[in-house]
């Protein structure tokens, strides 16, 4: 099965060993022919150089690469310089995010919200960049209300975003309801579903608590029942997530964005399962 907006996300490695490992993972996942690889941007720009280095290496290996760019804590001057670096290196796709401040960081910078970053990118660079933004089918954990969150998403799109990628979720109905609501607001950009493979119960619970992703009770209880049996956790996770992916694609989702966690096996298994149906 081919999907136009099939993409895979990495984070910048922190060590030489991690960089070597990521090259192997990248080459394995490149066999799946994703549309692009994206690379995350640490809180307050803490991985700025690592993000750029990773993106350039992906590009030099012959693949399309999209750096993430978060604006909170940044200045217009610093963001302008990063955008120029991207342009100078022929990078024309970016994932524009508000992002988080690193702990202990006092200032908020010159940007408060992602729509301000999108607007700035468009004002500075015109149509050079294809801009993706974040979407939250289960509502951003810091949103005052679901309606506020929908309006925030609409502002990002109206500021000039081309498409969106969702936070991961395990409830397809949340995605479809979100799409219905955004269409009512006149938002028509493609919204690609973010997919997190299930490989480790403890890690999944920690990530989900942080980002506000709900794990359905029956899934949580089943995962917990396996204890340390990682093979059963992975097999059950593959069934749950591949079934959801199939439903999303059949229901009109324009693509899937896999949060790989710099691992190849789970994303490859998921994609092969989906492609075989």
C-alpha positions as CSV (number, residue, x, y, z in Angstrom):
1,X,0.0,0.0,0.0
2,X,1.3,3.4,-0.9
3,X,0.2,6.6,0.9
4,X,1.2,10.0,-0.3
5,X,1.8,11.4,3.1
6,X,3.6,8.5,4.8
7,X,6.4,10.0,6.9
8,X,8.7,9.0,9.8
9,X,10.0,11.1,12.7
10,X,13.5,10.9,14.4
11,X,15.1,12.8,17.2
12,X,18.7,14.1,17.0
13,X,21.1,11.6,18.5
14,X,23.2,12.9,21.5
15,X,26.2,10.7,21.0
16,X,28.4,9.4,18.2
17,X,27.1,5.9,19.0
18,X,23.5,7.2,18.7
19,X,24.4,8.8,15.4
20,X,25.8,5.6,14.0
21,X,22.7,3.7,15.2
22,X,20.4,6.2,13.6
23,X,22.2,5.9,10.2
24,X,21.4,2.1,10.3
25,X,17.8,2.8,11.3
26,X,17.4,5.4,8.6
27,X,18.6,3.1,5.9
28,X,16.3,0.4,7.0
29,X,13.3,2.7,7.1
30,X,14.2,4.3,3.8
31,X,13.3,0.9,2.2
32,X,9.7,1.7,3.1
33,X,10.0,4.8,0.8
34,X,8.5,7.4,3.1
35,X,7.7,10.8,1.6
36,X,10.1,12.4,4.1
37,X,11.8,12.1,7.4
38,X,11.3,14.7,10.1
39,X,13.7,15.6,12.9
40,X,12.6,17.0,16.3
41,X,13.8,20.2,17.9
42,X,14.5,20.2,21.6
43,X,12.9,22.4,24.2
44,X,14.0,26.0,23.7
45,X,16.1,25.1,20.7
46,X,18.4,22.9,22.8
47,X,19.0,20.5,19.9
48,X,19.3,23.2,17.2
49,X,22.6,22.1,15.8
50,X,21.8,18.4,16.2
51,X,18.6,18.9,14.4
52,X,20.3,20.6,11.5
53,X,23.2,18.1,11.3
54,X,20.7,15.2,11.3
55,X,18.6,16.8,8.6
56,X,21.6,17.5,6.4
57,X,22.8,14.0,6.7
58,X,19.4,12.6,5.8
59,X,19.3,15.0,2.8
60,X,22.8,14.0,1.7
61,X,21.8,10.4,1.8
62,X,19.2,11.2,-0.9
63,X,16.0,11.5,1.2
64,X,13.6,14.4,1.8
65,X,14.1,15.8,5.4
66,X,12.0,18.2,7.4
67,X,13.4,19.9,10.5
68,X,11.1,20.7,13.3
69,X,11.3,24.3,14.5
70,X,9.9,25.5,17.8
71,X,9.6,29.2,18.6
72,X,9.0,29.6,22.3
73,X,12.0,31.1,23.9
74,X,13.3,32.3,20.5
75,X,13.7,35.7,19.1
76,X,12.9,37.0,15.6
77,X,16.6,37.3,14.9
78,X,17.4,33.7,16.1
79,X,14.5,32.2,14.1
80,X,15.4,34.3,11.0
81,X,19.0,32.9,11.2
82,X,17.7,29.3,11.5
83,X,15.4,29.7,8.5
84,X,18.3,31.1,6.5
85,X,20.4,28.1,7.4
86,X,17.6,25.8,6.2
87,X,17.2,27.8,2.9
88,X,21.0,27.9,2.3
89,X,21.0,24.1,2.6
90,X,18.1,23.6,0.2
91,X,15.7,22.5,2.9
92,X,12.2,23.6,1.9
93,X,10.0,21.7,4.4
94,X,9.6,22.5,8.1
95,X,7.4,21.4,11.0
96,X,6.5,24.7,12.8
97,X,5.7,24.3,16.5
98,X,5.3,26.4,19.6
99,X,7.4,24.0,21.6
100,X,8.3,23.9,25.3
101,X,10.7,26.0,27.4
102,X,13.5,24.0,28.9
103,X,13.1,23.6,32.7
104,X,14.5,26.6,34.6
105,X,14.3,28.9,31.6
106,X,12.9,32.2,32.5
107,X,12.1,34.1,29.4
108,X,9.3,33.4,26.9
109,X,11.0,35.0,23.9
110,X,9.2,37.0,21.2
111,X,6.8,34.3,20.0
112,X,4.0,33.0,22.2
113,X,2.1,30.7,19.8
114,X,2.8,28.6,16.8
115,X,0.5,30.7,14.5
116,X,2.9,33.6,15.2
117,X,5.8,31.4,14.0
118,X,3.9,30.4,10.9
119,X,3.1,34.0,10.1
120,X,6.7,35.0,10.6
121,X,8.0,32.2,8.3
122,X,5.6,33.3,5.6
123,X,6.5,37.0,6.0
124,X,10.3,36.2,5.9
125,X,10.4,33.4,3.2
126,X,7.2,33.6,1.2
127,X,6.2,30.2,-0.2
128,X,9.7,28.7,0.1
129,X,8.7,26.3,2.9
130,X,6.0,23.7,2.9
131,X,4.9,24.2,6.5
132,X,3.4,21.5,8.7
133,X,1.8,22.3,12.1
134,X,0.6,20.2,15.1
135,X,-3.0,19.1,15.6
136,X,-4.5,17.6,18.8
137,X,-7.5,15.3,18.3
138,X,-7.7,14.7,22.0
139,X,-7.1,18.4,22.9
140,X,-3.8,20.0,23.8
141,X,-3.1,19.4,27.5
142,X,-2.6,23.1,28.1
143,X,-5.7,24.2,26.2
144,X,-8.4,26.1,28.2
145,X,-11.1,24.2,26.4
146,X,-11.7,22.0,23.3
147,X,-13.1,25.0,21.5
148,X,-10.1,27.2,22.3
149,X,-7.9,24.4,21.0
150,X,-9.8,24.2,17.7
151,X,-9.6,27.9,17.3
152,X,-5.8,27.8,17.9
153,X,-5.5,25.1,15.2
154,X,-7.5,27.2,12.8
155,X,-5.3,30.2,13.4
156,X,-2.2,28.2,12.5
157,X,-3.7,27.1,9.3
158,X,-4.9,30.6,8.4
159,X,-1.4,32.0,9.1
160,X,-0.2,29.9,6.2
161,X,0.3,26.2,7.2
162,X,0.0,23.7,4.3
163,X,-0.8,20.7,6.4
164,X,-0.8,19.2,9.9
165,X,0.4,16.2,11.8
166,X,-1.5,15.0,14.9
167,X,-0.2,14.1,18.3
168,X,-0.4,10.3,18.5
169,X,-3.6,8.7,19.8
170,X,-5.2,5.3,20.0
171,X,-8.8,6.3,19.5
172,X,-9.7,6.7,15.8
173,X,-13.0,8.3,16.7
174,X,-11.1,11.2,18.3
175,X,-9.4,11.9,14.9
176,X,-12.6,11.7,12.9
177,X,-14.5,14.0,15.4
178,X,-11.6,16.5,15.2
179,X,-11.7,16.5,11.4
180,X,-15.5,17.1,11.5
181,X,-15.0,20.1,13.8
182,X,-12.2,21.6,11.8
183,X,-14.1,21.3,8.6
184,X,-17.0,23.2,10.2
185,X,-14.4,26.0,10.9
186,X,-13.5,26.1,7.2
187,X,-10.1,24.4,7.7
188,X,-9.4,22.2,4.7
189,X,-5.7,21.3,4.9
190,X,-4.6,17.7,5.1
191,X,-4.3,16.4,8.6
192,X,-2.0,13.4,8.8
193,X,-2.4,11.0,11.7
194,X,0.5,10.7,14.1
195,X,1.2,7.0,15.0
196,X,3.1,5.8,18.0
197,X,4.0,2.0,17.8
198,X,3.5,0.2,21.1
199,X,6.6,-1.6,22.2
200,X,7.1,-0.7,25.9
201,X,4.2,-0.3,28.4
202,X,6.0,1.8,31.0
203,X,7.5,4.2,28.4
204,X,4.1,4.5,26.7
205,X,2.4,5.5,29.9
206,X,5.0,8.1,30.7
207,X,4.9,9.7,27.3
208,X,1.1,9.6,27.2
209,X,0.8,11.3,30.6
210,X,3.1,14.1,29.5
211,X,1.4,14.8,26.1
212,X,-2.2,14.1,27.0
213,X,-2.7,11.1,24.8
214,X,-5.4,8.7,26.1
215,X,-4.7,5.0,26.2
216,X,-8.1,3.3,26.1
217,X,-8.8,1.4,29.4
218,X,-9.0,-2.0,27.7
219,X,-5.6,-1.5,26.0
220,X,-4.0,-0.3,29.2
221,X,-5.3,-3.2,31.2
222,X,-4.2,-5.7,28.5
223,X,-0.7,-4.2,28.3
224,X,-0.3,-4.2,32.1
225,X,-1.4,-7.8,32.3
226,X,1.7,-8.9,30.2
227,X,4.1,-7.6,32.8
228,X,7.6,-7.9,31.5
229,X,6.6,-10.1,28.5
230,X,7.9,-7.7,25.8
231,X,7.1,-10.1,23.0
232,X,3.4,-10.2,23.9
233,X,3.3,-6.4,24.4
234,X,4.8,-5.9,20.9
235,X,2.4,-8.4,19.3
236,X,-0.7,-7.0,21.0
237,X,0.5,-3.4,20.2
238,X,1.0,-4.3,16.6
239,X,-2.6,-5.7,16.3
240,X,-4.1,-2.6,18.0
241,X,-2.2,0.0,16.1
242,X,-2.3,-1.6,12.7
243,X,-6.1,-2.0,13.0
244,X,-6.4,1.7,13.9
245,X,-4.2,2.7,11.0
246,X,-6.3,0.7,8.6
247,X,-9.5,2.3,9.9
248,X,-7.9,5.8,9.7
249,X,-6.9,5.3,6.1
250,X,-10.2,3.8,5.0
251,X,-11.9,6.7,6.8
252,X,-10.1,9.3,4.8
253,X,-6.9,10.1,6.7
254,X,-4.5,11.4,4.1
255,X,-1.5,9.6,5.6
256,X,0.4,8.4,8.6
257,X,3.3,10.0,10.4
258,X,5.3,7.4,12.5
259,X,7.0,8.4,15.7
260,X,9.9,5.9,15.3
261,X,11.8,6.7,18.5
262,X,14.9,6.1,16.4
263,X,14.0,2.4,16.1
264,X,13.3,0.6,12.9
265,X,11.6,-2.7,13.9
266,X,8.2,-1.5,15.2
267,X,7.6,1.0,12.3
268,X,8.6,-1.6,9.7
269,X,6.3,-4.2,11.2
270,X,3.4,-1.8,11.3
271,X,3.8,-0.7,7.8
272,X,4.2,-4.2,6.5
273,X,1.1,-5.3,8.3
274,X,-0.9,-2.4,6.9
275,X,0.5,-2.9,3.4
276,X,-0.5,-6.6,3.3
277,X,-4.1,-5.9,3.9
